[in-house]
Amino acid sequence: MHQDREAMEQCRICNAACCEECLHKGTGICKECLFKGAVIVVILMIIISYTAWLGLLIY
């Protein structure tokens, strides 16, 4: 992540070496993986909502 800083720990998901600024302390996941996870959750919410609306329209 930050090349000029010493890596303290590794991300639980991607195993990238992270400094303490890049790693979320509560989860042990780097901020890039957290962002990717948030995007996936939003996409899933959109798909589920469209499925629900389609089900209401067809029913």
MODELLER restraints for C-alpha pairs under 7 A, 6 or more apart:
rsr = mdl.restraints
at = mdl.atoms
rsr.add(forms.Gaussian(group=physical.xy_distance, feature=features.Distance(at['CA:1:A'], at['CA:18:A']), mean=5.88, stdev=0.5))
rsr.add(forms.Gaussian(group=physical.xy_distance, feature=features.Distance(at['CA:1:A'], at['CA:22:A']), mean=6.92, stdev=0.5))
rsr.add(forms.Gaussian(group=physical.xy_distance, feature=features.Distance(at['CA:2:A'], at['CA:19:A']), mean=6.91, stdev=0.5))
rsr.add(forms.Gaussian(group=physical.xy_distance, feature=features.Distance(at['CA:5:A'], at['CA:19:A']), mean=6.46, stdev=0.5))
rsr.add(forms.Gaussian(group=physical.xy_distance, feature=features.Distance(at['CA:6:A'], at['CA:19:A']), mean=6.09, stdev=0.5))
rsr.add(forms.Gaussian(group=physical.xy_distance, feature=features.Distance(at['CA:7:A'], at['CA:17:A']), mean=5.47, stdev=0.5))
rsr.add(forms.Gaussian(group=physical.xy_distance, feature=features.Distance(at['CA:7:A'], at['CA:18:A']), mean=4.89, stdev=0.5))
rsr.add(forms.Gaussian(group=physical.xy_distance, feature=features.Distance(at['CA:7:A'], at['CA:19:A']), mean=4.41, stdev=0.5))
rsr.add(forms.Gaussian(group=physical.xy_distance, feature=features.Distance(at['CA:8:A'], at['CA:18:A']), mean=6.03, stdev=0.5))
rsr.add(forms.Gaussian(group=physical.xy_distance, feature=features.Distance(at['CA:8:A'], at['CA:19:A']), mean=5.08, stdev=0.5))
rsr.add(forms.Gaussian(group=physical.xy_distance, feature=features.Distance(at['CA:8:A'], at['CA:20:A']), mean=6.18, stdev=0.5))
rsr.add(forms.Gaussian(group=physical.xy_distance, feature=features.Distance(at['CA:9:A'], at['CA:17:A']), mean=5.89, stdev=0.5))
rsr.add(forms.Gaussian(group=physical.xy_distance, feature=features.Distance(at['CA:9:A'], at['CA:18:A']), mean=5.59, stdev=0.5))
rsr.add(forms.Gaussian(group=physical.xy_distance, feature=features.Distance(at['CA:9:A'], at['CA:19:A']), mean=6.75, stdev=0.5))
rsr.add(forms.Gaussian(group=physical.xy_distance, feature=features.Distance(at['CA:10:A'], at['CA:16:A']), mean=5.33, stdev=0.5))
rsr.add(forms.Gaussian(group=physical.xy_distance, feature=features.Distance(at['CA:10:A'], at['CA:17:A']), mean=4.53, stdev=0.5))
rsr.add(forms.Gaussian(group=physical.xy_distance, feature=features.Distance(at['CA:10:A'], at['CA:18:A']), mean=5.64, stdev=0.5))
rsr.add(forms.Gaussian(group=physical.xy_distance, feature=features.Distance(at['CA:11:A'], at['CA:17:A']), mean=6.68, stdev=0.5))
rsr.add(forms.Gaussian(group=physical.xy_distance, feature=features.Distance(at['CA:11:A'], at['CA:18:A']), mean=6.83, stdev=0.5))
rsr.add(forms.Gaussian(group=physical.xy_distance, feature=features.Distance(at['CA:11:A'], at['CA:28:A']), mean=5.92, stdev=0.5))
rsr.add(forms.Gaussian(group=physical.xy_distance, feature=features.Distance(at['CA:11:A'], at['CA:29:A']), mean=4.79, stdev=0.5))
rsr.add(forms.Gaussian(group=physical.xy_distance, feature=features.Distance(at['CA:11:A'], at['CA:30:A']), mean=5.37, stdev=0.5))
rsr.add(forms.Gaussian(group=physical.xy_distance, feature=features.Distance(at['CA:12:A'], at['CA:28:A']), mean=5.98, stdev=0.5))
rsr.add(forms.Gaussian(group=physical.xy_distance, feature=features.Distance(at['CA:12:A'], at['CA:29:A']), mean=5.48, stdev=0.5))
rsr.add(forms.Gaussian(group=physical.xy_distance, feature=features.Distance(at['CA:13:A'], at['CA:29:A']), mean=6.54, stdev=0.5))
rsr.add(forms.Gaussian(group=physical.xy_distance, feature=features.Distance(at['CA:22:A'], at['CA:30:A']), mean=5.67, stdev=0.5))
rsr.add(forms.Gaussian(group=physical.xy_distance, feature=features.Distance(at['CA:22:A'], at['CA:31:A']), mean=5.82, stdev=0.5))
rsr.add(forms.Gaussian(group=physical.xy_distance, feature=features.Distance(at['CA:23:A'], at['CA:29:A']), mean=5.77, stdev=0.5))
rsr.add(forms.Gaussian(group=physical.xy_distance, feature=features.Distance(at['CA:23:A'], at['CA:30:A']), mean=4.31, stdev=0.5))
rsr.add(forms.Gaussian(group=physical.xy_distance, feature=features.Distance(at['CA:23:A'], at['CA:31:A']), mean=6.06, stdev=0.5))
rsr.add(forms.Gaussian(group=physical.xy_distance, feature=features.Distance(at['CA:24:A'], at['CA:30:A']), mean=5.86, stdev=0.5))
rsr.add(forms.Gaussian(group=physical.xy_distance, feature=features.Distance(at['CA:24:A'], at['CA:31:A']), mean=6.45, stdev=0.5))
